[in-house]
């Protein structure tokens, strides 16, 4: 039998620069948004992230899609 993966959860993680510290290093903050539909297209997640970028008034440094899968032997 072949193992099969089933998507359980998806989250969107936004990482953005929030200034510099006393040593001149970039301060990177992140915000996680859980309960993203597991069927959401990458482009849709990207579009939503760009809207959050506008609301935050910060430039996104990185956008991460985090999928959690369950694996069964079916």
ABEGO torsion letter per residue (X at the ends): XBBBBBBABBBBBBBBBBEBBAAGBBBBBBBBBBGBBAABBAAAAAAAAAAAAAAAGBBBABBBBBBBBBBBBX
